[in-house]
Amino acid sequence: MSNLLEETKTALGGHGKTFADITWIGCDEFQIPISDFIKCADHEYDDGYGSPKVAQDLLVVGTDFWLERHEYDGSEWWEYKEYPQMPKEVRHVHRVMGGMWETLESLNRKGEHHE
């Protein structure tokens, strides 16, 4: 069993964040008052295998991060995401797709030019 409010505090705290760092909570379609989330989330739920209990589109958003719900076979958790920093280095590439499970780096190694 898990308490969604405590789970949220733990997920935030693990990355040096608190509720004070939250800008909004909701989904892609609308936001909800943070006070509503706190009231609704302060309940126990079964976070184990089976079916997800927490709204799968629920987002907790800060200025430079967000939490989104993930689940596998009914086991569910918060996944912490940060906005990526733009790299300073610029590279010209000749491929952005091909192969299986490739990266931009591996697709564009120096000296390898595949058509």
Summary of the structure (lengths in Angstrom):
residues: 115
radius of gyration: 19.2
end to end distance: 52.8
largest distance: 58.4
contacts: 234
relative contact order: 0.16
helix: 22%
strand: 27%
